[in-house]
Amino acid sequence: MGLFVTVKLNPERCQDGCKACLDVCPVNIFKLEGGKVKVVAENEDECTFCELCLERCKNKSVEIIKNY
């Protein structure tokens, strides 16, 4: 969890492995690990709230939470 931002992926919704969030994130919040998309916790505070991942995720599995 980042100090200012938490990015969550709902694994139940993120099942088809589309990797859309991975492809559009300009600050590398997401990574591919073991064939699944994961959040890079140490990069969460780099989130610019561009919401590209939210727009591209057809399954609505990405959630961005401001911790302030």
N, C-alpha and C positions, 0 to 999 in steps of 0.2 A: 504494500500500500504506500502510495506517495504521501508526502506531507500535505500537499494542497489539493491533489487530484487522485481519485481512485477510478481505475478503468476495470470494468468487470465484463467477462464473457459468460453467458449462460450456456453451459455445455449441453444442456438438453435441446436447445435451439440451434446450436452451432454443430450440427451433425453431418452436413453434407460436404464439409471441407472446401467450401467455395474460395476461401482465402481472400475475399474482396477487401476486408479491412487491412490485411497485410500488404496488399498492393497499393492502397491509396494513402496510408498514414505517412505524412511527411517527416515525422519525428521518431519513427521506429518503436512505437508502443507495443507492437505485436511481433511475434516470432513464430516460426514453424518448429515444433519439437515433437518428435515421434509421430509425425504425420498429422498432428493437431495444432491448431493455432492457439497460442498462449499469450498472456500479457507479460511484458517485460517490466516487472515492478519498479526497478530502478530508473526507468524512463517515464513513468507516469507523470511526474511533475513537469515534463517537457511538453505535455499536451497543450496545444494552442486553441482548443475548442473549435477547430475548423468544422467539425462534425461530418467530415467526409466518410469516416467509418460508419457513422449512423445512417447516412444516405445510401451507402453501397450495400449495407447488410440487409439482404432481403428477408432474413429470418428474425430480424430485430433482436439479435443476441448480444449486442454491445450496449453497455450502459456506462455513461460518464458521470461521476459524482464529484461535485466541488466540496471539499472538506473545510470550507471556510464560510 
